[in-house]
């Protein structure tokens, strides 16, 4: 399992999937919690509100994973400073 995370390309693909999953969770949560006008059980309503928290959390985790993977693919680069 840990060898999977040693390859930056694997992490890059996984981060894309996590970003999409987080976005879908956020959109489903917003629709279910705020836009849906029908009746639903209280447990489902609580779950929809939870998705509005869990979705952005996955988006943030996926974004950080993506940045780290891109950094590992490119390697450290020196930035020229102007005087």
VMD Tcl script that builds the backbone (N, CA, C; Angstrom):
set m [mol new atoms 249]
animate dup $m
set s [atomselect $m all]
$s set {name element resname resid chain x y z} {
  {N N UNK 1 A 0.818 -1.192 0.000}
  {CA C UNK 1 A 0.000 0.000 0.000}
  {C C UNK 1 A 0.862 1.255 0.000}
  {N N UNK 2 A 1.920 1.261 0.780}
  {CA C UNK 2 A 2.759 2.454 0.837}
  {C C UNK 2 A 3.531 2.660 -0.450}
  {N N UNK 3 A 3.780 1.599 -1.212}
  {CA C UNK 3 A 4.478 1.766 -2.479}
  {C C UNK 3 A 3.609 2.523 -3.481}
  {N N UNK 4 A 2.308 2.487 -3.308}
  {CA C UNK 4 A 1.406 3.234 -4.181}
  {C C UNK 4 A 1.675 4.730 -4.075}
  {N N UNK 5 A 1.937 5.213 -2.876}
  {CA C UNK 5 A 2.139 6.643 -2.660}
  {C C UNK 5 A 3.558 7.096 -2.991}
  {N N UNK 6 A 4.453 6.165 -3.309}
  {CA C UNK 6 A 5.811 6.549 -3.683}
  {C C UNK 6 A 5.868 7.119 -5.094}
  {N N UNK 7 A 4.927 6.755 -5.935}
  {CA C UNK 7 A 4.891 7.264 -7.300}
  {C C UNK 7 A 4.064 8.547 -7.341}
  {N N UNK 8 A 4.659 9.655 -7.770}
  {CA C UNK 8 A 3.892 10.908 -7.808}
  {C C UNK 8 A 2.750 10.874 -8.823}
  {N N UNK 9 A 2.881 10.083 -9.876}
  {CA C UNK 9 A 1.790 10.003 -10.852}
  {C C UNK 9 A 0.577 9.289 -10.270}
  {N N UNK 10 A 0.809 8.267 -9.439}
  {CA C UNK 10 A -0.307 7.605 -8.759}
  {C C UNK 10 A -1.023 8.578 -7.835}
  {N N UNK 11 A -0.261 9.362 -7.111}
  {CA C UNK 11 A -0.854 10.337 -6.191}
  {C C UNK 11 A -1.603 11.417 -6.971}
  {N N UNK 12 A -1.069 11.791 -8.131}
  {CA C UNK 12 A -1.732 12.796 -8.957}
  {C C UNK 12 A -3.086 12.295 -9.455}
  {N N UNK 13 A -3.151 11.044 -9.894}
  {CA C UNK 13 A -4.422 10.475 -10.350}
  {C C UNK 13 A -5.408 10.322 -9.186}
  {N N UNK 14 A -4.899 9.892 -8.037}
  {CA C UNK 14 A -5.756 9.752 -6.864}
  {C C UNK 14 A -6.296 11.104 -6.416}
  {N N UNK 15 A -5.464 12.127 -6.483}
  {CA C UNK 15 A -5.922 13.460 -6.061}
  {C C UNK 15 A -7.035 13.971 -6.970}
  {N N UNK 16 A -6.951 13.663 -8.263}
  {CA C UNK 16 A -8.019 14.078 -9.170}
  {C C UNK 16 A -9.334 13.401 -8.811}
  {N N UNK 17 A -9.273 12.127 -8.464}
  {CA C UNK 17 A -10.481 11.396 -8.073}
  {C C UNK 17 A -11.054 11.938 -6.763}
  {N N UNK 18 A -10.182 12.297 -5.831}
  {CA C UNK 18 A -10.641 12.848 -4.555}
  {C C UNK 18 A -11.271 14.222 -4.764}
  {N N UNK 19 A -10.694 15.027 -5.659}
  {CA C UNK 19 A -11.275 16.338 -5.955}
  {C C UNK 19 A -12.674 16.198 -6.548}
  {N N UNK 20 A -12.848 15.271 -7.472}
  {CA C UNK 20 A -14.163 15.066 -8.085}
  {C C UNK 20 A -15.160 14.546 -7.057}
  {N N UNK 21 A -14.724 13.598 -6.217}
  {CA C UNK 21 A -15.612 13.055 -5.185}
  {C C UNK 21 A -16.034 14.151 -4.202}
  {N N UNK 22 A -15.095 15.003 -3.810}
  {CA C UNK 22 A -15.425 16.102 -2.905}
  {C C UNK 22 A -16.396 17.081 -3.523}
  {N N UNK 23 A -16.213 17.375 -4.798}
  {CA C UNK 23 A -17.125 18.287 -5.482}
  {C C UNK 23 A -18.528 17.696 -5.579}
  {N N UNK 24 A -18.612 16.410 -5.913}
  {CA C UNK 24 A -19.921 15.761 -5.993}
  {C C UNK 24 A -20.618 15.710 -4.630}
  {N N UNK 25 A -19.835 15.444 -3.573}
  {CA C UNK 25 A -20.410 15.423 -2.231}
  {C C UNK 25 A -20.928 16.807 -1.842}
  {N N UNK 26 A -20.156 17.832 -2.172}
  {CA C UNK 26 A -20.570 19.195 -1.851}
  {C C UNK 26 A -21.849 19.570 -2.592}
  {N N UNK 27 A -21.895 19.279 -3.888}
  {CA C UNK 27 A -23.081 19.625 -4.669}
  {C C UNK 27 A -24.310 18.850 -4.220}
  {N N UNK 28 A -24.140 17.567 -3.906}
  {CA C UNK 28 A -25.271 16.770 -3.405}
  {C C UNK 28 A -25.737 17.298 -2.058}
  {N N UNK 29 A -24.797 17.673 -1.208}
  {CA C UNK 29 A -25.162 18.220 0.096}
  {C C UNK 29 A -25.893 19.545 -0.008}
  {N N UNK 30 A -25.428 20.421 -0.888}
  {CA C UNK 30 A -26.104 21.709 -1.069}
  {C C UNK 30 A -27.514 21.501 -1.602}
  {N N UNK 31 A -27.650 20.608 -2.592}
  {CA C UNK 31 A -28.976 20.371 -3.144}
  {C C UNK 31 A -29.909 19.773 -2.086}
  {N N UNK 32 A -29.439 18.747 -1.395}
  {CA C UNK 32 A -30.297 18.074 -0.421}
  {C C UNK 32 A -30.608 18.907 0.806}
  {N N UNK 33 A -29.644 19.708 1.239}
  {CA C UNK 33 A -29.836 20.464 2.480}
  {C C UNK 33 A -30.565 21.784 2.270}
  {N N UNK 34 A -30.364 22.414 1.097}
  {CA C UNK 34 A -30.881 23.762 0.935}
  {C C UNK 34 A -31.853 23.951 -0.224}
  {N N UNK 35 A -31.711 23.177 -1.283}
  {CA C UNK 35 A -32.519 23.419 -2.475}
  {C C UNK 35 A -33.712 22.482 -2.615}
  {N N UNK 36 A -33.638 21.285 -2.068}
  {CA C UNK 36 A -34.718 20.311 -2.202}
  {C C UNK 36 A -35.903 20.753 -1.346}
  {N N UNK 37 A -37.087 20.832 -1.954}
  {CA C UNK 37 A -38.265 21.365 -1.262}
  {C C UNK 37 A -39.160 20.279 -0.668}
  {N N UNK 38 A -38.894 19.019 -0.973}
  {CA C UNK 38 A -39.738 17.949 -0.464}
  {C C UNK 38 A -39.405 17.585 0.978}
  {N N UNK 39 A -40.170 16.657 1.516}
  {CA C UNK 39 A -39.931 16.179 2.874}
  {C C UNK 39 A -38.928 15.042 2.848}
  {N N UNK 40 A -38.079 15.007 3.864}
  {CA C UNK 40 A -37.119 13.912 4.006}
  {C C UNK 40 A -36.918 13.636 5.489}
  {N N UNK 41 A -36.527 12.408 5.811}
  {CA C UNK 41 A -36.291 12.085 7.226}
  {C C UNK 41 A -35.165 12.942 7.809}
  {N N UNK 42 A -35.225 13.147 9.104}
  {CA C UNK 42 A -34.251 14.012 9.768}
  {C C UNK 42 A -32.835 13.461 9.631}
  {N N UNK 43 A -32.679 12.129 9.625}
  {CA C UNK 43 A -31.353 11.537 9.483}
  {C C UNK 43 A -30.749 11.867 8.117}
  {N N UNK 44 A -31.576 11.839 7.087}
  {CA C UNK 44 A -31.094 12.179 5.753}
  {C C UNK 44 A -30.756 13.665 5.663}
  {N N UNK 45 A -31.541 14.504 6.302}
  {CA C UNK 45 A -31.260 15.943 6.312}
  {C C UNK 45 A -29.940 16.231 7.024}
  {N N UNK 46 A -29.696 15.547 8.118}
  {CA C UNK 46 A -28.414 15.708 8.833}
  {C C UNK 46 A -27.261 15.232 7.949}
  {N N UNK 47 A -27.476 14.124 7.226}
  {CA C UNK 47 A -26.437 13.609 6.333}
  {C C UNK 47 A -26.141 14.607 5.214}
  {N N UNK 48 A -27.170 15.251 4.687}
  {CA C UNK 48 A -26.961 16.241 3.634}
  {C C UNK 48 A -26.167 17.440 4.154}
  {N N UNK 49 A -26.463 17.877 5.360}
  {CA C UNK 49 A -25.686 18.964 5.945}
  {C C UNK 49 A -24.242 18.524 6.218}
  {N N UNK 50 A -24.062 17.271 6.593}
  {CA C UNK 50 A -22.705 16.759 6.808}
  {C C UNK 50 A -21.917 16.733 5.505}
  {N N UNK 51 A -22.591 16.458 4.395}
  {CA C UNK 51 A -21.907 16.458 3.105}
  {C C UNK 51 A -21.393 17.843 2.731}
  {N N UNK 52 A -22.066 18.884 3.202}
  {CA C UNK 52 A -21.585 20.238 2.902}
  {C C UNK 52 A -20.307 20.562 3.685}
  {N N UNK 53 A -19.995 19.762 4.676}
  {CA C UNK 53 A -18.734 19.914 5.412}
  {C C UNK 53 A -17.689 18.950 4.886}
  {N N UNK 54 A -18.080 17.702 4.635}
  {CA C UNK 54 A -17.136 16.682 4.189}
  {C C UNK 54 A -16.668 16.915 2.752}
  {N N UNK 55 A -17.534 17.445 1.911}
  {CA C UNK 55 A -17.159 17.716 0.522}
  {C C UNK 55 A -15.994 18.685 0.411}
  {N N UNK 56 A -16.086 19.870 1.003}
  {CA C UNK 56 A -14.947 20.798 0.937}
  {C C UNK 56 A -13.687 20.258 1.613}
  {N N UNK 57 A -13.865 19.430 2.626}
  {CA C UNK 57 A -12.699 18.827 3.265}
  {C C UNK 57 A -11.958 17.936 2.280}
  {N N UNK 58 A -12.697 17.123 1.532}
  {CA C UNK 58 A -12.058 16.284 0.517}
  {C C UNK 58 A -11.438 17.125 -0.590}
  {N N UNK 59 A -12.075 18.228 -0.941}
  {CA C UNK 59 A -11.508 19.106 -1.960}
  {C C UNK 59 A -10.160 19.657 -1.487}
  {N N UNK 60 A -10.079 20.061 -0.248}
  {CA C UNK 60 A -8.816 20.596 0.279}
  {C C UNK 60 A -7.738 19.530 0.336}
  {N N UNK 61 A -8.084 18.332 0.774}
  {CA C UNK 61 A -7.110 17.237 0.842}
  {C C UNK 61 A -6.635 16.874 -0.565}
  {N N UNK 62 A -7.557 16.777 -1.507}
  {CA C UNK 62 A -7.184 16.457 -2.879}
  {C C UNK 62 A -6.309 17.526 -3.511}
  {N N UNK 63 A -6.577 18.783 -3.188}
  {CA C UNK 63 A -5.783 19.874 -3.740}
  {C C UNK 63 A -4.354 19.852 -3.203}
  {N N UNK 64 A -4.202 19.602 -1.915}
  {CA C UNK 64 A -2.864 19.525 -1.328}
  {C C UNK 64 A -2.107 18.327 -1.895}
  {N N UNK 65 A -2.799 17.190 -2.048}
  {CA C UNK 65 A -2.161 16.018 -2.656}
  {C C UNK 65 A -1.711 16.340 -4.080}
  {N N UNK 66 A -2.526 17.069 -4.805}
  {CA C UNK 66 A -2.196 17.437 -6.184}
  {C C UNK 66 A -0.968 18.342 -6.221}
  {N N UNK 67 A -0.904 19.327 -5.331}
  {CA C UNK 67 A 0.250 20.218 -5.291}
  {C C UNK 67 A 1.533 19.459 -4.956}
  {N N UNK 68 A 1.454 18.553 -3.982}
  {CA C UNK 68 A 2.636 17.776 -3.608}
  {C C UNK 68 A 3.082 16.859 -4.736}
  {N N UNK 69 A 2.137 16.232 -5.418}
  {CA C UNK 69 A 2.491 15.341 -6.525}
  {C C UNK 69 A 3.119 16.132 -7.672}
  {N N UNK 70 A 2.571 17.296 -7.986}
  {CA C UNK 70 A 3.152 18.112 -9.055}
  {C C UNK 70 A 4.545 18.590 -8.685}
  {N N UNK 71 A 4.752 18.898 -7.422}
  {CA C UNK 71 A 6.081 19.318 -6.966}
  {C C UNK 71 A 7.080 18.173 -7.111}
  {N N UNK 72 A 6.634 16.950 -6.779}
  {CA C UNK 72 A 7.531 15.800 -6.894}
  {C C UNK 72 A 7.798 15.438 -8.349}
  {N N UNK 73 A 6.853 15.670 -9.238}
  {CA C UNK 73 A 7.071 15.379 -10.656}
  {C C UNK 73 A 8.070 16.374 -11.247}
  {N N UNK 74 A 7.893 17.652 -10.954}
  {CA C UNK 74 A 8.774 18.684 -11.498}
  {C C UNK 74 A 10.123 18.715 -10.815}
  {N N UNK 75 A 10.139 18.464 -9.521}
  {CA C UNK 75 A 11.374 18.595 -8.749}
  {C C UNK 75 A 11.543 20.026 -8.297}
  {N N UNK 76 A 12.399 20.248 -7.320}
  {CA C UNK 76 A 12.609 21.610 -6.818}
  {C C UNK 76 A 13.270 22.463 -7.894}
  {N N UNK 77 A 12.796 23.675 -8.044}
  {CA C UNK 77 A 13.333 24.613 -9.031}
  {C C UNK 77 A 13.762 25.891 -8.327}
  {N N UNK 78 A 14.852 26.441 -8.773}
  {CA C UNK 78 A 15.339 27.690 -8.194}
  {C C UNK 78 A 14.595 28.848 -8.826}
  {N N UNK 79 A 14.268 29.827 -8.031}
  {CA C UNK 79 A 13.575 31.020 -8.499}
  {C C UNK 79 A 14.588 32.162 -8.523}
  {N N UNK 80 A 14.760 32.775 -9.704}
  {CA C UNK 80 A 15.685 33.893 -9.807}
  {C C UNK 80 A 15.115 35.113 -9.110}
  {N N UNK 81 A 15.949 35.783 -8.381}
  {CA C UNK 81 A 15.538 37.005 -7.700}
  {C C UNK 81 A 16.144 38.199 -8.420}
  {N N UNK 82 A 15.330 39.217 -8.600}
  {CA C UNK 82 A 15.832 40.429 -9.229}
  {C C UNK 82 A 16.289 41.407 -8.164}
  {N N UNK 83 A 17.355 42.079 -8.454}
  {CA C UNK 83 A 17.907 43.007 -7.464}
  {C C UNK 83 A 17.375 44.395 -7.627}
}
mol reanalyze $m
mol bondsrecalc $m
mol representation Tube
mol addrep $m
